């Protein structure tokens, strides 16, 4: 009965040119991300470690309508990513891993897909997320960011580089070379506790980004240990404040 009354009331409003929709509040971390994308005038997002397109879908959900280039090496995840991106002309999927050297590498495939990594997983990760245990491996193609940057970035672009590569973030930065001077904002996964063998710690990565001319503008909790409530991983957002080579801060 109440549903019928609500439907008739909505029909009356529609005839008056008014539409009523259910309000779905945007989570605070996505509100902050939307603000930064707008504030910094981002024109292209390089989505490194895209998995099945979850991050890009979040961007579209918070109103970002400019270009997205999603890099994903895992074949099954890339198939899902490509299917999603097919209906969006401003979203380009690329079947590549990015790293410090060009060639091939063995990707460890996780049971949950998105925890797949080029690095061995440590016990802290397995304890917090048992579903992330490796279940196989796959040989993937690896490129340096500076080798492919010109294919996807125009000279006047404002670039947002998102890196979520499960312990391989420093290698992606190593492969950026001089094109890192063209990147205005970096969002990347950072570990408070060792999650993958050989990854940089939170403090090491923070100091490295500062040395490259970036300042932290936001920290966003990511993975929490369900047993101890300890924060294991977070996303750091860094914006260039020191001059890029040959120019002023952007």
Beta strands, then each sheet from edge to edge (+ up, - down):
strand 1: 44-48
strand 2: 67-71
strand 3: 91-94
strand 4: 97-98
strand 5: 103-110
strand 6: 134-143
strand 7: 159-163
strand 8: 183-191
strand 9: 214-221
strand 10: 233-240
sheet 1: 3+ 2+ 1+ 7+ 8+ 10- 9+
sheet 2: 4+ 6+ 5-
end
